[in-house]
Amino acid sequence: MKVVSIVGARPQFIKAAPVCRALRTRHEEVLVHTGQHYDRAMSGVFFEELGIPEPDFNLGVGSGSHAHQTAEMLAAIEAVLVEQAPDWVLVYGDTNTTLAGGLAAAKLDIPVAHVEAGLRSFDRRMPEEVNRVVVDHVSSLLLCPTPAAVANLRDEGITCGVALVGDVMLDTARYQAEIAPAGDALAAFGVEPGGYFLATVHRAGNSDDPERLAAIVRALGRVARPVIWPVHPRTAKNLAVFGLDVVARAAGNVRMVDPVPYGETIALLKGAAALLTDSGGMQKEAYFFRVPCVTLRDATEWVETVELGWNVLAGADEERIVAAASDLPRPVSHPDVYGDGHAAEAIVSAIEAGPQTA
Ligand code: UD1
């Protein structure tokens, strides 16, 4: 079987790493990097660190408006798919790369397998929500991480080709922890286990909105611990444009740093008193490592983390963020809602079996 896998943004490299390994034990994989993320710190280091094979095609699309970026990807991916004529196209998550890969394949009548199918925030203002809905509706195989995702698809009338496979980010987290135990990342940042918060902010809804970003910056400056904040390039640009980088620096406890590689991120996360984030994937990673999470959004796709009491939605509301960070959730129950860390194997088996009717 020949599979074209399409990645392009940082979280997709983390998800693709275990699937590439599993797939290549018995099938041919052609790896396409759209170039949506291109900075070394956002892309290259992840390929090296996670042992992802060199992409067979790098489309070099880069940044742009949604329509422009997606359109360029569509045209370039179509050319690769026509040339390669794969049996399957594999896409991950909810970025513009996912949308372009799914659409280009569906229009060529090549079956699409979607990893992380069925997630919904029910907020159509999020570009990712639009991408999720469209890609799920053109996919032949919907590889769901959780029962909640399966239920969301059922509510939209999608029952054929749905497989509950678990969460591939857990595969990556477990595998990397085994082969490369966390070094002394904390010492490098001058923090002690449990003595600091880790923060990340990159959602368009927060980083492109001066009021929301300002409220988040003010909140980070008021919490009772040091905050290590690896700043996404989109957020870095907007902090400067809105004059908020000065505000963040003026708060003595906030330490803004460049984006950090995977292993270091996991080490910083495991040692944190809590994670303050608007990332989807990191809410889950916090759960994997039993770290309380304060989510800087009004909704989440990872509803289990909230239902189980590990995650609190604080929006971009200064007071709610400060309150949540001073009264952290301490739940006792921690069930394996994201599977057993062998989602990649389950994904390859599901592709081999082809779409089945539920
Ligand atoms: C994208 C995804 C988001 C995902 C995130 C992970 C979409 C719609 N959004 O958001 O779901 O959570 O990736 O990071 O696909 N930039 C750089 N260097 C880079 C990449 C980006 O400087 O290597 C800057 C550029 O100014 C660019 C901006 O960041 O315009 C936004 O990048 P883009 O890929 O469009 O979206 P992300 O915000 O990264």
Residues whose N, C-alpha, C, O or C-beta is under 5 A from the ligand:
A	BS01	UD1	A9 R10 P11 Q36 H37 Y38 D39 M42 S63 G64 D94 T95 N96 T97 P127 E128 H202 P233 R234
